[in-house]
Amino acid sequence: MKKKIHRDILVRFDSLPDVIEHGTINPVNACVNMHDVVKIIAPTQVTAFARYDPVEIIKYPHPTLRYQSKPLKRIDAALRETITEMFQLMYEAQGIGLAANQVDLPYRLFVLNIHEERSKEHEMVFINPVISKPKDPDEKEEGCLSLPGVYAPVRRPASIHLTALNLSGETIEGDFGGLLARAIQHETDHLDGILFIDRLADLVQKQLQDELDQFQKTHDANRSQNVIPPDEIIFDRLAAMESAYCV
Ligand SMILES: [Zn+2]
């Protein structure tokens, strides 16, 4: 994906110590993305929290996928743009749903489009979702953009009641069934750090073990090459973003 760069300045992470020494940014407010790039709003000082562009969908077992997000307390233009990019990434990966922590963000929101057509009228944004009144257990195959190629049957309620906010801050409330109910539950699970593989029967989980081990190997290799930063950098960044946007 070609990354949009607005007025932000990009600095290689390995040059960060020099930048800090010259007093140009406050590292607490800096934002490190998956490509070890620090984004700064202004070249001489950080005046606000730098916007984070989601650049890719993170894969199992990235630690952010286990992050339990707190409710969002504000929606601004930067967040709207982030959400537009989430839809873009979801479409590129041919998915129907994407949760914020799948793009390494700590916000309690997810996006959905369960239709074939990529049109605005089918795009749904759910902020601070709360599921209640689960009914009628059902089993259907699921997959996940953070576990590409892995599919397995997952038992979930066939219908649910949902309360959430949309991007305009208006309340969405209603009973949902079918694919929409399943997608809402799958994505809300993500916001609690739960993956669909956690909900599989033991036997099914065992059958997937080789595939999961392969994801682990790729993750370990990315860690050793610093493509994925150490946990403390990831969690410091998530905490800083959370303090700017969440309750
Ligand atoms: Zn998923």
Residues whose N, C-alpha, C, O or C-beta is under 5 A from the ligand:
A	BS01	ZN	G143 C144 L145
